């Protein structure tokens, strides 16, 4: 059987308010945990205690996610600033240096 290969390039990943999305999801997990906590006895009686701990685990993993996406966002912004600075610096040096070299060579 032949291996399937895509016929077109993959689309660019969607960039949006990633930090806000992860933060909102983390808050939601913690709120769900706090809402379920007073009913712990009911969850225990019916064998659904894992629902409570799943919400806590989701909140904890969300904290790791917030740390990760904030670092990623900062790295992307730092990279964009470095590229902009290198582009601006290259244009200034290139215009002065290349123009002078061309004038001297003629």
N, C-alpha and C positions, 0 to 999 in steps of 0.2 A: 504494500500500500504506500502510495506516494505521500511524502510529508507536505502538509498544507503550508503555503507561504502567502503572506498578504500581497495584494496587487498594488497597494497604495501605501504611502507613508502614514505613520501614526500621527494623529493630530497633536498639537501642542497641549501640554497639560493646562487645565484651567487654574488660573490664579485668582484668588478672591480674598476676602477677609478671613484668612485661615486662623489667625490668632483668636479673633472674636468667635469664630465658629467652635473651635476647640474649647475655649473658655466657657461659652454658653452650654455646650454639651456636658462639661465637667460640673458646672453648677447644677444642671438638671439631674445628673446622677446623684449628687450629694443631697439635693432636695428630695428626690425619691427615697433615698436612704432614711432621711429624717422623718418623712411622712410615714414610712412603714415601721419605723422603730417602735412607736407606741402599740402596734399590733403584733409585736413579736410573739406573744403567747398564741395568738390565733394561727400565725404562720407555722409555729412549732407543732401545734395540735394537728394541723392538716398536712404536715410534711413539706412545707414550702419555705423553710428557713433560708434556703439557698437564694430565694428572691432578695431577701434583705442583704445578704452578703455579696450578691452580684452587684447591687447598687453601690455598695461601699468599694468593691473592687473597681467598678467603672469610674468612680470618683478618684480613686488613687491612681489608676492608669491615666486618667485625664490630667492629673497634675504633672505626670511625666510628659504627657503630650504637650501641655502648655510650655513646659521648659524646653522641649525640643523645637516646637514651631517658633517660639520667640528667638531662639538661637539661630534657626534657619532664616527667619525674616531679617535679623540683624546682619547675618552673613551676606544675604542677597543685596541688602541696601549698601553694605560696605563694598561689595564687589562692583555694584553699579557706580558708586562714588569714585572708586579707583579707576574704572573704565572711563568715566567722564573726565577725570583729572588727567589721565594719560592721553585721551583724545584731544583735550584742550591744549595740553602741553606739547603734544606732537604737532598740532597745527601751527602753533606759534613758532616752534623751533624749525619746523619744516619750511614755513614760509620765509623766515629770515635766512636760514642756512641755505636752502635750495636756491632762493632768489639770488643771493650773493654769489653762489658757486656758478650759477648759469651766467650771470653778468660777467664774472671773471673769465669764464671759458670762452666767451664770444669775442 
